[in-house]
Amino acid sequence: MRSPSGEQLEIAFAGQRAVVTEVGAGLRTYSVDGREILDGYSDREIAPSGRGQMLLPWPNRIAEGRYEFGGEERQLPVNEPETGCAIHGLVRWAAWSVAEQDTHRVVVEHTLHPQPGYPFAVALSIAYSLSEDGLRVSTTATNVGEDPCPYGAGAHPYLNPGTPTVDTAILRVPARTVLDVGPVDGTEFDFRKGRPVGGTKLDHCFADLDRDDDGLVRVALDGTTLWADEAYGYLMLYTGDGRPDVARRSLAVEPMTCPPHAFRTGESVIVIEPGDSVESAWGLTPQ
């Protein structure tokens, strides 16, 4: 029986193992010495709650699926009826092809052809690689059309705290503000110094990120660090309280190049000129 997520592309390095899926080019599992770093899913399942999916050519939501670009109104399919939004891009359920594969690295590709609501052509490439530093995920988007195109990137891994819930896990998020809330000072969303998640319900976008000297922002949840390069200016954190398959057993930490509804607001939307490419990278470092 063929897996709902298509071909399973396994890579390994020094006790690390990751599985990338043909469908959506998502990260289904990642483990180190048998310890599950991610709260992944079975090869017999359709990826639930966005687990491990790549969010291209926009992350998060676009209210009503409507936005303006190039002086024209665009209407995307509304695929989250309960909120009336277009969510998480256009490639999560598309088949990707293998461009390169080695024992510790795989590169998958997909061309996003013009379609209603997004009449642009974008060639996408994602490289997953394992090394002594952990897992690295590098995304490249190239405008292969004739017109400039709007673009954003994101990813949706769920970090496994290794405990029944995230409540007792120590979370550190070097962010000074939360969108729609404001500065984190004095609020339940201030995780800059690291503290237990406790009962805080998270479905929030963190911004004004503080970076280390190497330009990376690092979020830590107990024994795992998620890092993201300077292309990613936002982090969505989600405890999934209302979803039975999540229900605080793990924490989604979603690096995003732009915030929710960015195609409508224009905030941090990347405009790729014909023939140009943009790159971004994030990864996981187990401790």
ABEGO torsion letter per residue (X at the ends): XBBAAEBBBBBBBGGBBBBBBABGGBBABBBBGGBBABBBBBAABBBBGGBGBBBOABBEBBBGGBBBBGGBBBBBBBABAAAGBBBGEAAAABBBBBABBBAABBBBBBBBBBBBGBBBBBBBBBBBBBBAAEBBBBBBBBBABABBBBBBBBBBBBBBAGBABAAABBBBBBBABBBGAEBABGBAABAAAEBBAEABBBBBBBBGBBBBAAGBBBBBBEABBBBBBAABABBBBBAGAABAAAGGABBBBBBBABBBGAAAAGBGBBBBBBGBBBBBBBBBBBX
